[in-house]
Amino acid sequence: MSQEKFSKSDALMGGEPSAEPLQDDSLLRSAVTNRVHVAEDDCIEMRRLHRFFGETRAVDDVSFSVKRGHVFGYIGPNGAGKTTSMRILATLDLPSYGDALVDGFSVVNDPEYVRRRLGFMPDAFGTYRDVNCQEYLDFFARAYGLVGRERNARLKWVLHFTGTKGMAEKPIRGLSKGMKQRLCLGRALIHDPTVMILDEPAAGLDPRARIDLRRMIRELADRGKTVLISSHILTELAEMCDTVGIIEQGRLLATGSVEEIQHEQATHRELTIRILNDTNQAAQELQARPGVQQLIVDGQLIRFEFEGEVEDQAAIVAWLVSRGFDVAEVSSHKKSLEDVFLHVTEGLVQ
């Protein structure tokens, strides 16, 4: 495979082929080696980031940080500003003002150092149909300056980790959507980056492929890598992410752990109580209690929204029993990440 097919800048960020030949990057490798920099505990940091396109505020004063070894879920409707933020982190775009740091380096002032520490998996990426998986990964390894045993070791590890080892010789044009996603993840990992930026990596995958992807992301975090991931599959983000951020119309509406956001936004708890005797009487007495709203009777079931914590829930059950009602079953529905997302956002697009 001829290296003249691709340019170095295209290779680093996963672009399409160009006619520009690769340049010798030995000076750059030397500079990166000599310029040792250790970031603080926050491995990704957005500092009042803004990106405007004419009248459109694609990213509007966004600030958050992600700790080293954590997975951050970036949530928002289409057009919310997620991809624009990720492109800025990946040094593919510049902010109108503000800055972002990756492993302590500024995307504005030190883009080359950022690229060495970052692996970017875009939602749409170029694959070269006439090469096989190993050739594809080998090209990117060379583009990042890996040579000799180091390059071979990284190739073997990536093929094994992503589950593409068995199809290393298979042409890319014959891969399924799921295997292409694995290959793209391998390309982002080939230079052993500190930070991973994954834009909708689970889009179009079957359930088993999504489970495998989730496992790989958690394993990467356990190995100390910091991962920022966007997805519309909120239940999966809730399972794999340490922290999440909800963005709409370019503005960050909420950020924190899933539990923190659920607690902040969930002002009401949905309760269902099964009463074996005098259900209507129990409902009337419950309706008069403070904090009980939207009560509905369905046979022996009483459903209502209740403002309070689990201790208050226990107190209600104890009160019903003390009033002589036979409580056979109690269930509480805690707001999911999807419920919180619907509560926080308004479905607005730009």
C-alpha positions as CSV (number, residue, x, y, z in Angstrom):
1,M,0.0,0.0,0.0
2,S,1.5,3.3,-1.0
3,Q,1.9,6.0,1.6
4,E,1.4,8.7,-1.1
5,K,-2.3,7.9,-1.0
6,F,-2.8,9.7,2.3
7,S,-1.8,12.9,4.0
8,K,-0.5,12.9,7.6
9,S,-3.2,15.4,8.8
10,D,-5.9,13.3,7.2
11,A,-4.5,10.1,8.8
12,L,-4.4,11.5,12.4
13,M,-8.0,12.6,12.3
14,G,-9.5,9.9,10.2
15,G,-10.2,11.9,7.0
16,E,-10.4,10.8,3.4
17,P,-7.4,10.0,1.2
18,S,-5.5,12.9,-0.3
19,A,-2.7,13.2,-2.8
20,E,-0.3,14.9,-0.3
21,P,2.6,12.6,0.7
22,L,3.5,11.9,4.3
23,Q,6.1,14.1,5.8
24,D,8.9,13.1,8.2
25,D,7.7,13.7,11.7
26,S,10.9,12.8,13.5
27,L,11.3,16.4,14.8
28,L,7.7,16.4,16.1
29,R,8.3,13.1,17.9
30,S,11.4,14.6,19.4
31,A,9.5,17.7,20.6
32,V,6.8,15.6,22.1
33,T,9.3,13.4,23.9
34,N,11.2,16.4,25.3
35,R,8.1,18.4,26.3
36,V,6.9,16.2,29.1
37,H,3.7,17.5,30.7
38,V,1.6,16.0,33.4
39,A,-1.9,17.3,33.7
40,E,-3.8,17.6,36.9
41,D,-6.6,15.2,37.9
42,D,-8.9,16.6,35.3
43,C,-7.9,15.1,32.0
44,I,-10.5,16.9,29.9
45,E,-11.5,20.5,30.7
46,M,-13.8,22.9,28.9
47,R,-13.3,26.5,29.9
48,R,-16.2,28.8,28.9
49,L,-16.2,27.3,25.4
50,H,-18.1,29.2,22.7
51,R,-18.5,28.4,19.0
52,F,-20.7,30.7,16.8
53,F,-21.7,30.2,13.2
54,G,-23.2,33.5,12.2
55,E,-26.3,34.0,14.4
56,T,-26.2,30.4,15.6
57,R,-24.6,29.7,19.0
58,A,-23.6,26.1,18.4
59,V,-21.7,26.0,21.7
60,D,-22.6,28.7,24.2
61,D,-20.4,29.1,27.3
62,V,-19.9,25.5,28.1
63,S,-17.7,24.5,31.0
64,F,-17.1,21.1,32.5
65,S,-14.2,18.7,33.4
66,V,-13.7,15.0,33.3
67,K,-11.4,13.2,35.7
68,R,-8.7,10.9,34.5
69,G,-9.9,7.3,34.1
70,H,-13.6,8.4,34.0
71,V,-16.3,8.0,31.4
72,F,-18.3,11.2,30.6
73,G,-21.6,10.9,28.8
74,Y,-22.5,13.8,26.6
75,I,-26.3,13.9,26.1
76,G,-28.4,16.2,24.0
77,P,-30.9,16.3,21.1
78,N,-29.7,16.5,17.5
79,G,-28.3,20.0,16.9
80,A,-27.5,20.6,20.6
81,G,-23.8,21.2,20.1
82,K,-22.3,17.8,21.1
83,T,-20.4,17.2,17.8
84,T,-19.2,20.7,17.6
85,S,-17.8,20.5,21.1
86,M,-16.1,17.2,20.2
87,R,-14.6,18.5,17.0
88,I,-13.1,21.4,19.0
89,L,-11.6,18.9,21.5
90,A,-10.2,16.9,18.6
91,T,-8.6,20.1,17.1
92,L,-10.8,19.9,14.0
93,D,-12.4,23.2,14.7
94,L,-11.4,26.3,16.7
95,P,-13.6,27.9,19.3
96,S,-14.9,31.5,18.8
97,Y,-13.5,32.1,22.3
98,G,-12.8,30.1,25.4
99,D,-10.5,27.1,25.4
100,A,-10.4,23.3,26.0
101,L,-7.6,21.3,27.6
102,V,-6.7,17.7,26.8
103,D,-4.3,16.1,29.3
104,G,-3.2,19.6,30.2
105,F,-2.7,20.9,26.7
106,S,-4.7,23.7,25.0
107,V,-6.5,22.8,21.8
108,V,-5.9,26.4,20.7
109,N,-2.2,26.8,21.5
110,D,-0.9,23.2,21.4
111,P,-3.0,21.2,18.9
112,E,-0.2,18.9,17.9
113,Y,0.4,17.8,21.5
114,V,-3.3,17.3,21.9
115,R,-3.5,15.0,18.9
116,R,-0.8,12.8,20.2
117,R,-2.8,12.3,23.4
118,L,-6.2,11.9,21.9
119,G,-8.1,9.3,19.9
120,F,-11.1,10.5,18.0
121,M,-13.9,8.3,16.7
122,P,-16.3,10.5,14.7
123,D,-19.9,9.5,13.9
124,A,-18.9,9.2,10.2
125,F,-15.4,8.2,9.1
126,G,-13.5,7.4,6.0
127,T,-12.5,3.8,5.3
128,Y,-10.3,2.8,2.4
129,R,-12.2,0.0,0.6
130,D,-9.1,-1.5,-1.2
131,V,-7.1,-2.3,2.0
132,N,-7.7,-4.9,4.7
133,C,-8.1,-4.3,8.4
134,Q,-4.4,-4.9,9.3
135,E,-3.2,-2.6,6.5
136,Y,-5.6,0.1,7.6
137,L,-4.5,0.0,11.2
138,D,-0.8,-0.3,10.2
139,F,-1.1,2.9,8.1
140,F,-2.4,4.9,11.1
141,A,0.3,3.4,13.3
142,R,2.9,4.6,10.9
143,A,1.2,8.0,10.7
144,Y,1.5,8.4,14.4
145,G,5.2,7.6,14.2
146,L,5.2,4.0,15.6
147,V,8.0,1.9,14.3
148,G,9.4,-1.6,14.6
149,R,8.4,-3.8,17.6
150,E,6.3,-1.0,19.1
151,R,4.2,-0.8,16.0
152,N,3.8,-4.5,15.7
153,A,2.9,-4.8,19.4
154,R,0.2,-2.1,19.1
155,L,-1.2,-3.7,16.0
156,K,-1.5,-7.1,17.7
157,W,-3.1,-5.6,20.9
158,V,-5.6,-3.5,19.0
159,L,-6.7,-6.4,16.8
160,H,-7.1,-8.5,19.8
161,F,-8.9,-5.9,22.0
162,T,-11.4,-4.9,19.3
163,G,-12.1,-8.4,18.3
164,T,-10.9,-7.9,14.7
165,K,-8.0,-10.3,14.8
166,G,-9.9,-13.0,12.9
167,M,-10.5,-10.7,10.0
168,A,-7.2,-8.9,9.9
169,E,-6.8,-9.9,6.2
170,K,-10.4,-9.2,5.2
171,P,-11.0,-6.2,2.9
172,I,-12.8,-3.3,4.6
173,R,-15.5,-3.2,2.0
174,G,-16.7,-6.6,3.2
175,L,-17.1,-5.6,6.9
176,S,-20.5,-5.2,8.6
177,K,-21.5,-1.9,10.3
178,G,-20.5,-3.3,13.7
179,M,-17.1,-4.5,12.5
180,K,-16.4,-1.2,10.9
181,Q,-17.2,0.5,14.2
182,R,-14.7,-1.8,15.9
183,L,-12.1,-1.0,13.3
184,C,-12.6,2.7,13.8
185,L,-12.2,2.3,17.6
186,G,-9.0,0.4,16.9
187,R,-7.8,3.2,14.7
188,A,-8.4,5.7,17.5
189,L,-6.6,3.4,20.0
190,I,-3.6,2.6,17.8
191,H,-1.2,5.2,19.3
192,D,-2.3,4.5,22.9
193,P,-3.9,7.9,23.6
194,T,-4.7,9.2,27.1
195,V,-8.2,10.6,26.0
196,M,-10.8,9.0,23.8
197,I,-13.6,11.1,22.1
198,L,-16.4,8.8,20.8
199,D,-19.2,10.5,18.8
200,E,-22.2,8.2,18.7
201,P,-20.2,4.9,18.6
202,A,-23.2,2.7,19.1
203,A,-25.3,4.1,16.3
204,G,-26.7,1.4,14.1
205,L,-25.2,-1.5,16.1
206,D,-27.2,-4.6,17.1
207,P,-27.7,-5.4,20.8
208,R,-24.8,-7.8,21.2
209,A,-22.4,-5.3,19.4
210,R,-23.6,-2.5,21.8
211,I,-22.9,-4.8,24.8
212,D,-19.4,-5.5,23.5
213,L,-18.8,-1.8,22.9
214,R,-19.9,-1.0,26.4
215,R,-17.6,-3.6,27.8
216,M,-14.6,-2.2,25.8
217,I,-15.3,1.3,26.9
218,R,-15.4,0.4,30.6
219,E,-12.2,-1.7,30.2
220,L,-10.5,1.3,28.6
221,A,-11.5,3.5,31.6
222,D,-10.3,0.8,34.0
223,R,-6.9,1.0,32.2
224,G,-6.8,4.7,33.1
225,K,-8.0,6.3,29.8
226,T,-10.5,9.2,30.0
227,V,-13.5,8.7,27.7
228,L,-16.0,11.3,26.5
229,I,-18.9,9.6,24.7
230,S,-22.1,10.9,23.1
231,S,-25.1,8.6,22.5
232,H,-28.9,8.7,22.1
233,I,-29.2,5.4,23.9
234,L,-29.5,6.9,27.4
235,T,-30.0,3.6,29.3
236,E,-26.5,2.5,28.2
237,L,-24.9,5.8,29.1
238,A,-26.4,5.5,32.6
239,E,-24.8,2.1,33.0
240,M,-21.3,2.9,31.7
241,C,-20.7,6.6,32.6
242,D,-19.3,8.0,35.8
243,T,-20.6,11.5,35.0
244,V,-22.9,13.0,32.4
245,G,-23.7,16.4,30.9
246,I,-27.0,17.4,29.3
247,I,-26.7,20.1,26.6
248,E,-29.4,21.8,24.5
249,Q,-29.1,24.7,22.1
250,G,-25.4,24.9,22.9
251,R,-25.9,25.4,26.6
252,L,-25.0,22.9,29.3
253,L,-28.1,22.4,31.4
254,A,-26.9,19.9,34.0
255,T,-23.7,18.0,34.8
256,G,-22.6,15.5,37.5
257,S,-23.0,11.8,38.2
258,V,-26.2,10.1,37.1
259,E,-27.3,9.7,40.7
260,E,-26.6,13.4,41.5
261,I,-28.6,14.6,38.4
262,Q,-31.4,12.2,39.2
263,H,-31.5,13.5,42.8
264,E,-31.5,17.1,41.8
265,Q,-34.1,16.8,39.1
266,A,-36.4,14.2,40.6
267,T,-38.5,16.3,43.0
268,H,-41.2,13.6,43.0
269,R,-41.1,9.9,43.5
270,E,-43.8,7.7,41.8
271,L,-45.3,5.3,44.3
272,T,-47.7,2.3,43.7
273,I,-49.3,0.7,46.8
274,R,-51.5,-2.4,46.8
275,I,-54.2,-2.3,49.5
276,L,-56.2,-5.5,50.1
277,N,-59.1,-3.8,52.0
278,D,-61.0,-0.5,51.8
279,T,-58.8,0.8,48.9
280,N,-61.1,3.8,48.1
281,Q,-61.0,4.9,51.8
282,A,-57.3,4.5,51.9
283,A,-57.1,6.7,48.7
284,Q,-59.2,9.4,50.3
285,E,-57.1,9.5,53.4
286,L,-53.8,9.5,51.3
287,Q,-55.1,12.3,49.1
288,A,-55.4,14.6,52.2
289,R,-51.7,14.0,53.2
290,P,-49.2,16.7,52.3
291,G,-46.9,15.9,49.3
292,V,-49.3,13.5,47.6
293,Q,-50.2,14.5,44.1
294,Q,-52.0,13.0,41.0
295,L,-53.5,10.0,42.9
296,I,-55.2,7.3,40.8
297,V,-57.1,4.2,42.0
298,D,-56.9,1.1,39.8
299,G,-58.6,-1.8,41.5
300,Q,-56.5,-2.6,44.6
301,L,-53.7,-0.4,43.4
302,I,-53.2,3.3,44.4
303,R,-50.7,5.2,42.2
304,F,-49.5,8.7,43.1
305,E,-46.6,11.1,43.0
306,F,-45.0,11.8,46.3
307,E,-42.7,14.6,47.3
308,G,-40.2,13.2,49.7
309,E,-37.3,10.9,50.3
310,V,-37.3,7.1,51.0
311,E,-37.7,7.8,54.7
312,D,-40.9,9.7,54.0
313,Q,-42.1,6.8,51.8
314,A,-41.5,4.4,54.7
315,A,-43.5,6.7,57.0
316,I,-46.5,6.6,54.6
317,V,-46.5,2.8,54.6
318,A,-46.3,2.7,58.4
319,W,-49.1,5.3,58.6
320,L,-51.4,3.2,56.3
321,V,-50.7,0.1,58.4
322,S,-51.5,2.0,61.6
323,R,-54.8,3.1,60.1
324,G,-55.8,-0.6,59.6
325,F,-55.2,-0.9,55.9
326,D,-53.7,-4.2,54.7
327,V,-50.6,-3.1,52.6
328,A,-49.6,-6.0,50.4
329,E,-47.2,-4.4,48.0
330,V,-45.2,-1.2,47.6
331,S,-43.1,-0.2,44.6
332,S,-41.3,3.0,43.9
333,H,-40.2,4.3,40.5
334,K,-37.0,6.3,40.5
335,K,-36.6,8.7,37.6
336,S,-34.4,7.2,34.9
337,L,-31.8,9.2,32.9
338,E,-34.3,9.3,30.1
339,D,-37.0,10.8,32.5
340,V,-34.4,13.4,33.7
341,F,-33.4,14.2,30.1
342,L,-37.1,14.8,29.1
343,H,-37.6,16.9,32.2
344,V,-34.5,19.1,31.7
345,T,-34.7,19.6,28.0
346,E,-37.4,21.1,25.9
347,G,-36.8,19.4,22.6
348,L,-35.4,22.7,21.1
349,V,-33.0,22.6,18.1
350,Q,-31.1,25.3,16.4
